[in-house]
Amino acid sequence: MSLSTPGWFAALDSWWLPAVGEDIARNVSPLGLDGQGRLHVACHSGAWRRQVRLLERPLTARVNRCLPAAPLTGINVVHGTEQR
């Protein structure tokens, strides 16, 4: 699957930490968007994958509040530990 990184995504440091908080920002890395507007993220561990899945709706809403020009439809957690 091909992921896009629109212009606003490039400014990751200006929106990721304020949107998700320090703990999540330290353990979860945004990778890009799919064609359906879902943000794909990689987590450091299985525990963080479960946590992000449980928090998908509130995290999506928080990112959308920080970036109104980039409305996400959801968050997709992928396996792996890729870092930004």
C-alpha positions in Angstrom: 0.0 0.0 0.0 1.3 3.4 -0.9 1.1 6.1 1.7 1.1 9.8 1.0 2.7 12.5 3.1 0.9 15.8 2.3 2.5 19.2 3.0 1.1 19.4 6.5 2.5 16.0 7.3 6.0 17.2 6.7 5.7 19.6 9.7 5.4 16.6 12.0 7.2 18.1 14.9 4.7 21.0 15.0 1.5 18.8 15.3 2.3 15.3 16.4 3.4 16.0 20.0 0.6 18.6 20.7 -2.0 16.3 19.2 -1.1 13.0 21.0 0.9 13.9 24.0 4.5 13.1 25.1 4.0 9.4 25.9 2.3 8.5 22.6 4.6 10.7 20.6 7.6 8.9 22.1 6.3 5.4 21.3 4.2 5.8 18.2 5.5 7.0 14.8 3.3 8.4 12.1 4.1 6.9 8.7 1.7 8.5 6.2 -1.9 8.6 5.0 -3.7 6.1 2.9 -6.3 7.0 0.1 -9.1 6.8 2.6 -7.7 9.4 5.0 -6.4 7.0 7.6 -3.2 7.9 9.4 -0.9 4.8 9.5 1.4 4.6 12.5 4.0 2.2 13.8 4.4 1.4 17.5 7.3 0.4 19.6 5.6 -2.6 21.1 2.5 -4.7 21.1 1.3 -2.9 24.2 1.4 0.4 22.4 -0.3 -1.1 19.3 -3.2 -2.2 21.6 -3.3 1.2 23.3 -3.5 3.1 20.1 -6.2 0.8 18.8 -8.2 1.4 21.9 -7.7 5.2 21.7 -8.2 5.4 17.9 -11.3 7.7 18.0 -10.1 10.2 20.6 -6.6 10.3 19.0 -8.2 10.9 15.6 -10.3 13.7 17.0 -7.3 15.3 18.7 -5.2 15.2 15.5 -8.2 16.7 13.6 -8.4 19.5 16.2 -4.7 20.3 15.7 -4.9 20.1 11.9 -8.4 21.2 10.7 -7.1 21.3 7.1 -6.2 17.6 7.3 -9.3 15.7 8.5 -8.4 12.1 9.3 -10.9 9.4 9.1 -9.1 7.1 11.5 -5.8 5.6 12.5 -4.4 2.3 11.2 -1.8 0.6 13.4 0.8 -1.4 11.5 3.3 -3.9 12.8 6.8 -2.8 13.1 9.0 -0.4 15.1 9.8 2.2 12.4 10.9 5.5 13.7 10.5 8.9 12.2 
